[in-house]
Structures are given as C-alpha cells and as structure tokens.
Amino acid sequence: MFARQGVRGTAVAAVAERAGATPSALIHHFGSKDGLVRADLEEADRRALQRLPVPAYAELTLDEAFES
C-alpha cells in the first residue's frame, strides 16, 4: 500500500483493515506509523536479498549485495 499510495497517502487504519488487525494493534506492535514503514522496508529488503546469489551468512545490505 505504501508503494502504491505513498506513506502520507496510506492510513494506518487502511493497513490494519487489509491485515485483518486493528490500528491500535499495529501501533502497539510497530510503535508508530514510521515503525510500520520501517518494518515494511526491511521486509522488502529481506525478500530482495533472497533473490540475489549471495550466501545467507553474508548478511549484506541490499546496496552491498548489488556491489558484489
């Protein structure tokens, strides 16, 4: 949702509804909307790294993986 609508254009309530949770549950778990966005970006990085031919033990950042 953040990618399609932007961070400002995406309400926590809309994310919660899509996830089948309440807005207060998301804030409790992630701490804030910024925390939710950070977790979303970290998950996107994790998935991108899985698609690259980098050993799992390397623990590179996405930028470092592309430099390899």
Secondary structure, 3 states (H helix, E strand, C coil): CHHHHCCCCCCHHHHHHHHCCCHHHHHHHHCCHHHHHHHHHHHHHHHHHHCCCCCHHHCCCHHHHHHC
